[in-house]
């Protein structure tokens, strides 16, 4: 019975180190690796290695490749929609800038007309200048 217990204890002691922690001990210039903490000197706890990654089955690999191709196609479609929306936004912004530039120029011309207006036409020129300024302010905030 004792022999059986010793054999079991020995077997479990041999099996445990596979999951045990590893220590890197440095003392001076000497470096040692052990499963027990260092008695003296500096020690570093080593991380256990990652388990090996199993290769997927061919059918699983084909499914994953198909899924990857679908995701990539969806990404390309989304990027194309975003590019189109960006281009449309840029066109609208350019048209708005051009419109604001035209309104600003019309306002400037109306103010010039006020300065050059005769005494009889100054009221009409002021109204036209005020309206041009209001159009510019309303469209180009």
LUMBAGU-559456 format. One record per residue (C-alpha): residue number from 1; residue in three letters; chain; x, y, z. Coordinates in nm, 2 decimals. Example, Ala and Ser with C-alpha at 12.3 -4.5 7.8 and 13.67 -1.06 7.14 Angstrom:
BEGIN
+-----+-----+---+--------+--------+--------+
|   k |   r | c |      X |      Y |      Z |
+-----+-----+---+--------+--------+--------+
|   1 | Ala | A |   1.23 |  -0.45 |   0.78 |
|   2 | Ser | A |   1.37 |  -0.11 |   0.71 |
+-----+-----+---+--------+--------+--------+
//
This chain:
BEGIN
+-----+-----+---+--------+--------+--------+
|   k |   r | c |      X |      Y |      Z |
+-----+-----+---+--------+--------+--------+
|   1 | Unk | A |   0.00 |   0.00 |   0.00 |
|   2 | Unk | A |   0.28 |   0.24 |   0.08 |
|   3 | Unk | A |   0.45 |   0.16 |  -0.24 |
|   4 | Unk | A |   0.13 |   0.25 |  -0.43 |
|   5 | Unk | A |   0.10 |   0.58 |  -0.24 |
|   6 | Unk | A |   0.46 |   0.66 |  -0.32 |
|   7 | Unk | A |   0.41 |   0.58 |  -0.68 |
|   8 | Unk | A |   0.10 |   0.80 |  -0.69 |
|   9 | Unk | A |   0.28 |   1.09 |  -0.52 |
|  10 | Unk | A |   0.57 |   1.06 |  -0.76 |
|  11 | Unk | A |   0.34 |   1.05 |  -1.06 |
|  12 | Unk | A |   0.15 |   1.36 |  -0.94 |
|  13 | Unk | A |   0.48 |   1.54 |  -0.86 |
|  14 | Unk | A |   0.60 |   1.47 |  -1.22 |
|  15 | Unk | A |   0.27 |   1.58 |  -1.37 |
|  16 | Unk | A |   0.25 |   1.91 |  -1.17 |
|  17 | Unk | A |   0.55 |   2.09 |  -1.32 |
|  18 | Unk | A |   0.38 |   2.11 |  -1.66 |
|  19 | Unk | A |   0.15 |   2.37 |  -1.50 |
|  20 | Unk | A |   0.39 |   2.51 |  -1.25 |
|  21 | Unk | A |   0.53 |   2.86 |  -1.26 |
|  22 | Unk | A |   0.89 |   2.92 |  -1.38 |
|  23 | Unk | A |   1.13 |   3.16 |  -1.21 |
|  24 | Unk | A |   1.43 |   3.32 |  -1.36 |
|  25 | Unk | A |   1.69 |   3.38 |  -1.09 |
|  26 | Unk | A |   1.99 |   3.60 |  -1.13 |
|  27 | Unk | A |   2.27 |   3.62 |  -0.88 |
|  28 | Unk | A |   2.56 |   3.83 |  -1.01 |
|  29 | Unk | A |   2.64 |   3.71 |  -1.36 |
|  30 | Unk | A |   2.48 |   3.37 |  -1.31 |
|  31 | Unk | A |   2.13 |   3.30 |  -1.44 |
|  32 | Unk | A |   1.93 |   3.00 |  -1.35 |
|  33 | Unk | A |   1.57 |   2.88 |  -1.42 |
|  34 | Unk | A |   1.37 |   2.69 |  -1.16 |
|  35 | Unk | A |   1.02 |   2.60 |  -1.05 |
|  36 | Unk | A |   1.08 |   2.73 |  -0.70 |
|  37 | Unk | A |   1.13 |   3.09 |  -0.60 |
|  38 | Unk | A |   1.49 |   3.22 |  -0.58 |
|  39 | Unk | A |   1.67 |   3.18 |  -0.25 |
|  40 | Unk | A |   1.88 |   3.49 |  -0.31 |
|  41 | Unk | A |   1.94 |   3.74 |  -0.59 |
|  42 | Unk | A |   1.68 |   3.89 |  -0.82 |
|  43 | Unk | A |   1.39 |   3.68 |  -0.95 |
|  44 | Unk | A |   1.15 |   3.72 |  -1.24 |
|  45 | Unk | A |   0.83 |   3.53 |  -1.27 |
|  46 | Unk | A |   0.81 |   3.38 |  -1.62 |
|  47 | Unk | A |   0.48 |   3.36 |  -1.80 |
|  48 | Unk | A |   0.38 |   3.01 |  -1.91 |
|  49 | Unk | A |   0.39 |   2.97 |  -2.29 |
|  50 | Unk | A |   0.07 |   3.00 |  -2.48 |
|  51 | Unk | A |  -0.09 |   2.68 |  -2.58 |
|  52 | Unk | A |  -0.04 |   2.59 |  -2.95 |
|  53 | Unk | A |  -0.31 |   2.71 |  -3.19 |
|  54 | Unk | A |  -0.49 |   2.43 |  -3.36 |
|  55 | Unk | A |  -0.54 |   2.45 |  -3.74 |
|  56 | Unk | A |  -0.90 |   2.48 |  -3.85 |
|  57 | Unk | A |  -1.06 |   2.20 |  -4.06 |
|  58 | Unk | A |  -1.06 |   2.26 |  -4.44 |
|  59 | Unk | A |  -1.44 |   2.32 |  -4.43 |
|  60 | Unk | A |  -1.41 |   2.56 |  -4.15 |
|  61 | Unk | A |  -1.12 |   2.74 |  -4.33 |
|  62 | Unk | A |  -1.33 |   2.77 |  -4.64 |
|  63 | Unk | A |  -1.62 |   2.91 |  -4.44 |
|  64 | Unk | A |  -1.39 |   3.16 |  -4.27 |
|  65 | Unk | A |  -1.24 |   3.27 |  -4.61 |
|  66 | Unk | A |  -1.59 |   3.32 |  -4.75 |
|  67 | Unk | A |  -1.70 |   3.52 |  -4.45 |
|  68 | Unk | A |  -1.38 |   3.73 |  -4.48 |
|  69 | Unk | A |  -1.45 |   3.79 |  -4.85 |
|  70 | Unk | A |  -1.81 |   3.90 |  -4.76 |
|  71 | Unk | A |  -1.69 |   4.13 |  -4.49 |
|  72 | Unk | A |  -1.43 |   4.29 |  -4.72 |
|  73 | Unk | A |  -1.69 |   4.34 |  -4.99 |
|  74 | Unk | A |  -1.92 |   4.50 |  -4.74 |
|  75 | Unk | A |  -1.64 |   4.73 |  -4.63 |
|  76 | Unk | A |  -1.56 |   4.83 |  -4.99 |
|  77 | Unk | A |  -1.93 |   4.91 |  -5.05 |
|  78 | Unk | A |  -1.95 |   5.12 |  -4.73 |
|  79 | Unk | A |  -1.63 |   5.31 |  -4.82 |
|  80 | Unk | A |  -1.77 |   5.37 |  -5.17 |
|  81 | Unk | A |  -2.09 |   5.51 |  -5.02 |
|  82 | Unk | A |  -1.89 |   5.73 |  -4.78 |
|  83 | Unk | A |  -1.67 |   5.86 |  -5.07 |
|  84 | Unk | A |  -1.98 |   5.95 |  -5.27 |
|  85 | Unk | A |  -2.14 |   6.13 |  -4.97 |
|  86 | Unk | A |  -1.81 |   6.32 |  -4.91 |
|  87 | Unk | A |  -1.79 |   6.42 |  -5.28 |
|  88 | Unk | A |  -2.15 |   6.54 |  -5.27 |
|  89 | Unk | A |  -2.09 |   6.73 |  -4.95 |
|  90 | Unk | A |  -1.78 |   6.89 |  -5.11 |
|  91 | Unk | A |  -1.98 |   6.99 |  -5.42 |
|  92 | Unk | A |  -2.25 |   7.15 |  -5.21 |
|  93 | Unk | A |  -2.00 |   7.34 |  -5.00 |
|  94 | Unk | A |  -1.83 |   7.47 |  -5.31 |
|  95 | Unk | A |  -2.17 |   7.59 |  -5.45 |
|  96 | Unk | A |  -2.25 |   7.76 |  -5.12 |
|  97 | Unk | A |  -1.91 |   7.93 |  -5.12 |
|  98 | Unk | A |  -1.96 |   8.05 |  -5.47 |
|  99 | Unk | A |  -2.31 |   8.17 |  -5.40 |
| 100 | Unk | A |  -2.19 |   8.36 |  -5.09 |
| 101 | Unk | A |  -1.91 |   8.52 |  -5.29 |
| 102 | Unk | A |  -2.17 |   8.64 |  -5.55 |
| 103 | Unk | A |  -2.39 |   8.78 |  -5.27 |
| 104 | Unk | A |  -2.10 |   8.95 |  -5.11 |
| 105 | Unk | A |  -2.00 |   9.11 |  -5.45 |
| 106 | Unk | A |  -2.37 |   9.22 |  -5.50 |
| 107 | Unk | A |  -2.36 |   9.38 |  -5.15 |
| 108 | Unk | A |  -2.04 |   9.56 |  -5.23 |
| 109 | Unk | A |  -2.18 |   9.69 |  -5.56 |
| 110 | Unk | A |  -2.50 |   9.81 |  -5.38 |
| 111 | Unk | A |  -2.29 |   9.99 |  -5.12 |
| 112 | Unk | A |  -2.09 |  10.15 |  -5.41 |
| 113 | Unk | A |  -2.42 |  10.26 |  -5.57 |
| 114 | Unk | A |  -2.52 |  10.43 |  -5.24 |
| 115 | Unk | A |  -2.20 |  10.63 |  -5.24 |
| 116 | Unk | A |  -2.24 |  10.73 |  -5.61 |
| 117 | Unk | A |  -2.62 |  10.79 |  -5.59 |
| 118 | Unk | A |  -2.76 |  11.14 |  -5.65 |
| 119 | Unk | A |  -2.97 |  11.31 |  -5.39 |
| 120 | Unk | A |  -3.29 |  11.19 |  -5.57 |
| 121 | Unk | A |  -3.19 |  10.82 |  -5.59 |
| 122 | Unk | A |  -3.01 |  10.77 |  -5.26 |
| 123 | Unk | A |  -3.31 |  10.63 |  -5.08 |
| 124 | Unk | A |  -3.37 |  10.37 |  -5.34 |
| 125 | Unk | A |  -2.99 |  10.28 |  -5.34 |
| 126 | Unk | A |  -2.99 |  10.25 |  -4.96 |
| 127 | Unk | A |  -3.29 |  10.01 |  -4.97 |
| 128 | Unk | A |  -3.12 |   9.80 |  -5.24 |
| 129 | Unk | A |  -2.79 |   9.80 |  -5.03 |
| 130 | Unk | A |  -2.98 |   9.70 |  -4.72 |
| 131 | Unk | A |  -3.16 |   9.42 |  -4.90 |
| 132 | Unk | A |  -2.83 |   9.29 |  -5.05 |
| 133 | Unk | A |  -2.68 |   9.29 |  -4.70 |
| 134 | Unk | A |  -2.98 |   9.10 |  -4.57 |
| 135 | Unk | A |  -2.96 |   8.84 |  -4.85 |
| 136 | Unk | A |  -2.59 |   8.79 |  -4.78 |
| 137 | Unk | A |  -2.65 |   8.76 |  -4.40 |
| 138 | Unk | A |  -2.93 |   8.51 |  -4.45 |
| 139 | Unk | A |  -2.75 |   8.29 |  -4.69 |
| 140 | Unk | A |  -2.40 |   8.31 |  -4.55 |
| 141 | Unk | A |  -2.41 |   8.29 |  -4.17 |
+-----+-----+---+--------+--------+--------+
//
